[in-house]
Amino acid sequence: TALNYIKEHPVVGETKLIAYGQSIGGAVSIDIVARNEDKFSGLIVENTFLSLPKVIPHVLPMISRVAFLCHQIWNSEQMIQQIARLPVLFLSGRKDELVPPAHMKELHRLLDTTGESVWREFPDGTHNDTCLKPGYFEAIKSFLDGIMGLRRSELSQTSRNPQTRDPQDL
């Protein structure tokens, strides 16, 4: 509902949207983008799992035998394969103690997009502090610059000639 509201809004409806999620937020982001790829311009996922049943044994080993009872699946492993054209940035903390880094590697491997697929690894990044590691925000900026690059160059060209500038471009 919120996505439809934004995309149908007369002022912000043409704004480029990039979904970003960390951990379970990454699963949510993958899911919403896979179901609405035409409404997004990119995806950023950080320390995200393949599915909840596959991550439970790592987070809660004592209940691993009953992980199949988990009714919340968040099957990122399946949903990421539905993304066909968007650029995706993967931010992976190699010392993630909750989500095995192999889950992120597998999500990256499963993605088959015509958009750019960017892998950025942080050797000392854990589940909750990857964003504090050197190069984290630079990786995001570089990715966003790539997505927005064409749009920015269009804006700089039209700003030289005020008569050709469309107010919605500002």
ChimeraX attribute file (.defattr): number of C-alpha atoms within 10 A of each C-alpha:
attribute: neighborCount
match mode: 1-to-1
recipient: residues
	/A:1	5
	/A:2	7
	/A:3	14
	/A:4	10
	/A:5	11
	/A:6	16
	/A:7	17
	/A:8	12
	/A:9	12
	/A:10	9
	/A:11	10
	/A:12	12
	/A:13	15
	/A:14	14
	/A:15	15
	/A:16	14
	/A:17	15
	/A:18	18
	/A:19	18
	/A:20	19
	/A:21	17
	/A:22	20
	/A:23	17
	/A:24	18
	/A:25	16
	/A:26	23
	/A:27	28
	/A:28	20
	/A:29	23
	/A:30	31
	/A:31	20
	/A:32	16
	/A:33	24
	/A:34	21
	/A:35	13
	/A:36	12
	/A:37	18
	/A:38	11
	/A:39	19
	/A:40	19
	/A:41	20
	/A:42	23
	/A:43	25
	/A:44	21
	/A:45	25
	/A:46	25
	/A:47	30
	/A:48	30
	/A:49	30
	/A:50	24
	/A:51	18
	/A:52	21
	/A:53	20
	/A:54	19
	/A:55	19
	/A:56	21
	/A:57	16
	/A:58	15
	/A:59	15
	/A:60	11
	/A:61	11
	/A:62	11
	/A:63	12
	/A:64	16
	/A:65	10
	/A:66	11
	/A:67	17
	/A:68	13
	/A:69	10
	/A:70	10
	/A:71	9
	/A:72	9
	/A:73	14
	/A:74	19
	/A:75	18
	/A:76	25
	/A:77	22
	/A:78	17
	/A:79	20
	/A:80	23
	/A:81	17
	/A:82	19
	/A:83	25
	/A:84	14
	/A:85	15
	/A:86	22
	/A:87	22
	/A:88	26
	/A:89	22
	/A:90	23
	/A:91	24
	/A:92	31
	/A:93	26
	/A:94	20
	/A:95	17
	/A:96	20
	/A:97	14
	/A:98	19
	/A:99	25
	/A:100	22
	/A:101	20
	/A:102	15
	/A:103	20
	/A:104	25
	/A:105	18
	/A:106	13
	/A:107	21
	/A:108	19
	/A:109	13
	/A:110	17
	/A:111	18
	/A:112	17
	/A:113	16
	/A:114	11
	/A:115	15
	/A:116	16
	/A:117	17
	/A:118	15
	/A:119	14
	/A:120	15
	/A:121	20
	/A:122	19
	/A:123	13
	/A:124	15
	/A:125	22
	/A:126	21
	/A:127	21
	/A:128	15
	/A:129	12
	/A:130	23
	/A:131	18
	/A:132	13
	/A:133	14
	/A:134	12
	/A:135	14
	/A:136	17
	/A:137	12
	/A:138	10
	/A:139	18
	/A:140	16
	/A:141	12
	/A:142	12
	/A:143	21
	/A:144	18
	/A:145	13
	/A:146	14
	/A:147	20
	/A:148	14
	/A:149	13
	/A:150	10
	/A:151	13
	/A:152	14
	/A:153	11
	/A:154	12
	/A:155	15
	/A:156	11
	/A:157	12
	/A:158	15
	/A:159	15
	/A:160	10
	/A:161	9
	/A:162	9
	/A:163	8
	/A:164	10
	/A:165	16
	/A:166	11
	/A:167	6
	/A:168	9
	/A:169	13
	/A:170	7
